[in-house]
Amino acid sequence: MLTAIKGETIHFILGLLCVIFGVYMLLAFSSFFFTGGNDQSILAHPDPGELLETQNGIQNYAGARGAQLSQFLINDCFGISAYFIVVFLIVCGMRLMKAYRFTIWKWFVSCSILMVWLSVTLGFAFGGTFQDSFLYPGGLHGYNVSQWICSQIGAPGLILVLLVTLVLIGIFFTRETMQVVRKAFHPALPKRNKRKEAFPTEAAQQPADTENTALHYTPDNTSDATGTKEDEQPVEIELDPIESQADNTTPAYATEMRKQPDETVIAEAGTIHQKTQAKTTEEPTFEIEETPEEEEQEDERGSLDQPYNPRLDLEHYHFPTLDLLNSYNDNTPAIDMQEQNANKDRIIQVLRSFGIEISSIKASVGPTVTLYEITPAEGVRINRIRNLEDDIALSLSALGIRIIAPIPGKGTIGIEVPNANPRIVSMSSILNSKKFQDTTFELPVALGKTITNDVFIVDLAKAPHMLVAGATGQGKSVGLNAIVTSLLYKKHPSELKFVIVDPKKVEFAIYAPIEKHYLAKLPDSDSAIITDVTKVVQTLNSLCIEMDTRYDLLQKAGCRNIKEYNAKFINRQLNPENGHRFMPYIVIIIDEFGDLIMTAGKEIELPICRIAQLARAVGIHAIIATQRPTTNIITGTIKANFPARVAFRVASMMDSRTILDRPGAQQLIGKGDMLYLQGNDPVRVQCAFVDTPEVERIVDFISHQQGYPTAFMLPEVEDDTEGGSSADVDMNRLDPLFEEAARLLIYHQQGSTSLIQRKFSIGYNRAGRIMDQLERAGIVGPANGSKAREVLCMDENDLAMRMNNLKN
Ligand SMILES: Nc1ncnc2c1ncn2[C@@H]1O[C@H](COP(=O)(O)OP(=O)(O)OP(=O)(O)O)[C@@H](O)[C@H]1O
């Protein structure tokens, strides 16, 4: 701790010194232009000790040392471009003081390069006036270097060298320079095709040259089926079907194309079809559909800072910027035509070998998986194709083949095949997408990209609770980080609080520094990240209290949900003096839910279910994650209350059924490949990848800004270990297990504290307190020495009546 403080203090002092020295140099350099001529004679032949005297005759505002420094750095070294040293010193200082977040090495390289280039340029430009003036604009360095280069390659050669280096410097700063240069040569050149840049093609992997058209594949060189098209638009291309079995020497497609060379049609705006008619059922058509990448904002990497609430407590808060995230621009081509054609051929062959003919096949290439949409020929039964899942997988020698028969809403059958070279879906591309930036969702959670390259966002406020499951190492933690990250990029600290439960202690510790901005905790807790099981129970009970309080406030305000309530509060229709307050959303994230259930059982499950059943309207949402998708952890009650499910790859079909109520998750390929289910049909999504250093940078960015004085305080709960007597039982705060415990005792007709303790795996004191409440409610009789209490409530109906009375 002490060393950390020391380190920070030293950095700050060093930074301050850098800035002060920079300002001093600025003064000296600037003064040099006016006083340099006068000071030159003194500096050129100083008497020993003369400069140390008070009356040394130096006129530079920065004194004798300033004059010497300027003389040396400007005249003897780099000329006017010595100002870059000042810039770098100030930048360095600011960074050390942590006032601004500069990338030092970039500034160092940039300043150095510019200084040298400008020095040579000025040295060359003002070479003629070198002897006449006290000021050498390019300095001795610039003069000597330019003279030497001139002597070697002549003045025109030097000019060319300077121009080329200028362009190289420009490219170093921004790749847009290339476009500027291109335009200089060819002013009519259209705007750069972004998608083509994003998906470079490799001639080696594509039979036809695809450099200037995104996806024009001509399987036969004799074919002239090409077309030009607008960029950023979807492309559907029909490719050669497999070679006819009858004649496997002549590709049917080539023949067809020669016969009908002008079959290229523009089917609809932005869609180009290169159509060949299927001659017979033996020659199905094959199309590849490349859905365009989600449009990104033109001037990306800016801040997503937008006002959400006119009464922000932290009005100077800045949202994290996108440059904190990696972009993972991998160079693998977007579409490998060889692979696509090979897969298509094998699919058709396998189906044909089982006597199934198809009339067309279309491919949608996603980041990690390609969907082949097959239209079966007349009279083929879907079930037959479904049963061939394993045979198709075997013939493609690929894991993770999934058959969707039929694709909902379409009369086709889908076969999902993993790509040989999967692409990473970077979090930055998702957050920078127009869809995310323009989203109107209350709690937008950007999960990744679908098989059609659409950015996939869900509204957690509508979900309203999410269950995330998958075997270990398949991308669960990355998925949870992606969820948190997308919320951090959209919600202001005043609008959102996280309650993080991390039994593993290491996964979420990374978020501890943003405690005062985004985390909620119990008043007596040291850390906002909850790692201890008892604290989890307390926190969940506290959230139940918060939920009840919020419902009371909503009732008082006459609102049905948090959105209406907050809108009223913002419009000053609710008086804070009556207890009203702006309600931030609360997102509870519980990692390793399985472990918690194993240790604390019902004590955890019940408040979770209570929150899941009721908390949606008051803005409390739960996300629970487990790597053990078994029925004793994901119980029926949990499933009923967590309608949004995310399944990463699991080990068995049983596990998949436990999470999604259907198979499928066992066929995923891992590394963030997931199925998202909300409603009827699961969607296959490639989860966005956000790495730990990226999260660290975001957290660092937020934590260096002003936060609230403390974390968001959850209501206090009575400690489980505190004793209690029947006299001070608070019937307004019934234990969350109260009703369940009453049912248990009625069922057993035995008022035993240890029975409650055992069945709900809770401490004796808490069980005792529940028993006291049951006594006050008239459900059990008074303590009867060592014997069990008498149960006064006969059946469920009786209990329901008493519960009603209690609630009123
Ligand atoms: N969306 C993704 N894109 C690419 N790679 C991913 C993605 N998600 C995960 N991975 C890869 O898989 C590895 C394991 O991911 P992660 O740590 O999220 O697994 P996990 O399911 O949380 O494992 P555990 O349960 O052991 O914590 C990561 O280190 C990364 O290399």
The ligand as a Tripos MOL2 file, in Angstrom:
@<TRIPOS>MOLECULE
LIG
   31    33     1     0     0
SMALL
NO_CHARGES

@<TRIPOS>ATOM
      1 N1        -16.4880  -15.1800  -27.5840 N.pl3     1 LIG1
      2 C1        -15.3080  -15.7530  -27.6970 C.ar      1 LIG1
      3 N2        -14.5870  -15.6210  -28.8300 N.ar      1 LIG1
      4 C2        -13.3840  -16.2210  -28.9380 C.ar      1 LIG1
      5 N3        -12.8060  -16.9680  -27.9760 N.ar      1 LIG1
      6 C3        -13.4720  -17.1400  -26.8330 C.ar      1 LIG1
      7 C4        -14.7500  -16.5380  -26.6310 C.ar      1 LIG1
      8 N4        -15.1770  -16.8730  -25.4060 N.ar      1 LIG1
      9 C5        -14.2160  -17.6420  -24.8620 C.ar      1 LIG1
     10 N5        -13.1920  -17.8020  -25.7110 N.ar      1 LIG1
     11 C6        -11.9650  -18.5730  -25.4670 C.3       1 LIG1
     12 O1        -12.2480  -19.6030  -24.5180 O.3       1 LIG1
     13 C7        -11.4710  -19.4290  -23.3500 C.3       1 LIG1
     14 C8        -12.2780  -19.7870  -22.1160 C.3       1 LIG1
     15 O2        -13.3380  -18.8590  -21.9670 O.3       1 LIG1
     16 P1        -13.9730  -18.5430  -20.5390 P.3       1 LIG1
     17 O3        -12.9070  -18.2320  -19.5470 O.co2     1 LIG1
     18 O4        -15.0120  -17.5240  -20.7180 O.co2     1 LIG1
     19 O5        -14.6150  -19.9330  -20.2010 O.3       1 LIG1
     20 P2        -15.5410  -20.2970  -18.9690 P.3       1 LIG1
     21 O6        -16.6620  -21.0710  -19.5140 O.co2     1 LIG1
     22 O7        -15.8700  -19.1060  -18.1690 O.co2     1 LIG1
     23 O8        -14.5920  -21.2170  -18.1500 O.3       1 LIG1
     24 P3        -14.6460  -21.4210  -16.5770 P.3       1 LIG1
     25 O9        -15.9950  -21.9490  -16.2780 O.co2     1 LIG1
     26 O10       -13.5370  -22.3970  -16.3270 O.co2     1 LIG1
     27 O11       -14.3790  -20.0660  -15.9790 O.co2     1 LIG1
     28 C9        -11.0260  -17.9630  -23.3870 C.3       1 LIG1
     29 O12        -9.8080  -17.7850  -22.7470 O.3       1 LIG1
     30 C10       -10.9190  -17.6770  -24.8620 C.3       1 LIG1
     31 O13        -9.6730  -18.0770  -25.3440 O.3       1 LIG1
@<TRIPOS>BOND
     1     1     2 1
     2     2     3 ar
     3     2     7 ar
     4     3     4 ar
     5     4     5 ar
     6     5     6 ar
     7     6     7 ar
     8     6    10 ar
     9     7     8 ar
    10     8     9 ar
    11     9    10 ar
    12    10    11 1
    13    11    12 1
    14    11    30 1
    15    12    13 1
    16    13    14 1
    17    13    28 1
    18    14    15 1
    19    15    16 1
    20    16    17 2
    21    16    18 1
    22    16    19 1
    23    19    20 1
    24    20    21 2
    25    20    22 1
    26    20    23 1
    27    23    24 1
    28    24    25 2
    29    24    26 1
    30    24    27 1
    31    28    29 1
    32    28    30 1
    33    30    31 1
@<TRIPOS>SUBSTRUCTURE
     1 LIG1         1 GROUP 0 **** ****
